[in-house]
Amino acid sequence: RDMINYGLPVAIASNYNPGSCPCGDMKFMMALCCLKMKMFPEEVINGATINGAFAMDVDGSLGSITVGKVANVFITKEVPSYEFLPYSFSTPLVDTVILNGKII
């Protein structure tokens, strides 16, 4: 929380590996950040998308829905607001996945 309060961008990832973090579920990571790091839903969504892309130096092509960037997005089932995403970490919300501009 202090890092964000000082204006630093925070990226969120799962560090998925069999040794120390056998969970690659980003919705769970987002929920943990809200609950344990006191982040707001919009901060968590930024951390999992555009800030994560900046951290990996791929922000020119990924991380946001922008003309000219790769169309990797998901469409959810109806939700009451974006704030519902990190708090519903066990609810299957994804309806459609689009990778490289193609529905899969």
C-alpha positions as CSV (number, residue, x, y, z in Angstrom):
1,R,0.0,0.0,0.0
2,D,2.8,2.4,0.8
3,M,4.3,2.0,-2.6
4,I,1.1,3.0,-4.3
5,N,0.7,5.9,-1.8
6,Y,4.1,7.1,-2.9
7,G,3.0,7.0,-6.6
8,L,4.9,3.9,-7.6
9,P,3.2,1.6,-10.2
10,V,2.6,-1.9,-8.8
11,A,2.4,-5.0,-11.0
12,I,0.6,-8.2,-9.9
13,A,1.6,-11.7,-11.0
14,S,1.2,-15.2,-9.6
15,N,4.8,-16.3,-9.6
16,Y,3.3,-19.7,-10.5
17,N,5.8,-22.5,-9.9
18,P,5.6,-25.9,-8.1
19,G,8.0,-24.9,-5.3
20,S,6.6,-21.8,-3.6
21,C,3.4,-20.8,-5.4
22,P,1.4,-23.6,-7.0
23,C,-1.4,-21.3,-8.0
24,G,-1.6,-19.5,-11.3
25,D,-5.1,-18.1,-10.7
26,M,-4.9,-14.4,-11.4
27,K,-8.4,-13.8,-9.9
28,F,-7.1,-15.2,-6.7
29,M,-4.0,-13.0,-6.8
30,M,-6.2,-10.0,-7.4
31,A,-8.4,-10.9,-4.5
32,L,-5.3,-11.3,-2.2
33,C,-4.1,-7.9,-3.2
34,C,-7.4,-6.3,-2.3
35,L,-7.7,-8.2,1.0
36,K,-4.1,-8.3,2.2
37,M,-2.4,-5.4,0.5
38,K,-5.4,-3.0,0.9
39,M,-5.4,-2.3,-2.9
40,F,-8.6,-0.9,-4.5
41,P,-10.2,-2.9,-7.4
42,E,-9.1,-0.4,-10.0
43,E,-5.5,-0.6,-8.7
44,V,-5.6,-4.4,-8.8
45,I,-6.9,-4.4,-12.4
46,N,-4.2,-1.9,-13.5
47,G,-1.6,-4.0,-11.7
48,A,-2.7,-7.2,-13.5
49,T,-2.9,-5.5,-16.9
50,I,-1.0,-2.4,-18.0
51,N,1.4,-2.3,-15.0
52,G,2.3,-5.9,-15.6
53,A,2.9,-5.3,-19.2
54,F,5.2,-2.4,-18.4
55,A,7.1,-4.6,-15.9
56,M,7.7,-7.1,-18.7
57,D,8.5,-4.4,-21.2
58,V,5.6,-5.4,-23.5
59,D,3.4,-2.4,-22.9
60,G,3.8,-1.3,-26.6
61,S,1.8,-4.3,-27.7
62,L,-0.1,-5.7,-24.6
63,G,-1.6,-4.6,-21.4
64,S,-4.5,-2.4,-22.5
65,I,-7.3,-2.2,-25.0
66,T,-5.7,0.2,-27.5
67,V,-5.7,0.6,-31.3
68,G,-2.6,-1.2,-32.6
69,K,-2.2,-3.5,-29.6
70,V,-2.7,-7.3,-29.7
71,A,-6.3,-8.1,-29.0
72,N,-6.0,-10.4,-26.0
73,V,-9.1,-9.8,-23.9
74,F,-11.8,-11.7,-22.1
75,I,-15.5,-10.9,-21.9
76,T,-17.2,-11.7,-18.6
77,K,-20.7,-12.8,-17.8
78,E,-22.9,-9.9,-16.5
79,V,-21.4,-8.5,-13.3
80,P,-22.7,-5.6,-11.2
81,S,-19.5,-3.6,-11.6
82,Y,-15.7,-3.9,-12.2
83,E,-15.3,-4.0,-8.4
84,F,-16.9,-7.4,-8.4
85,L,-14.0,-9.1,-10.4
86,P,-11.4,-9.4,-7.6
87,Y,-14.0,-10.1,-4.9
88,S,-15.6,-13.0,-6.8
89,F,-12.4,-15.0,-7.2
90,S,-14.1,-18.4,-7.0
91,T,-16.9,-17.5,-9.4
92,P,-16.4,-18.5,-13.0
93,L,-17.0,-15.1,-14.7
94,V,-15.3,-15.5,-18.1
95,D,-17.7,-16.0,-20.9
96,T,-15.5,-15.5,-24.0
97,V,-11.7,-15.4,-24.5
98,I,-10.1,-13.6,-27.4
99,L,-6.4,-14.2,-28.1
100,N,-4.6,-12.5,-31.0
101,G,-7.9,-11.1,-32.1
102,K,-9.5,-14.6,-32.5
103,I,-12.3,-16.0,-30.3
104,I,-11.1,-19.3,-28.8
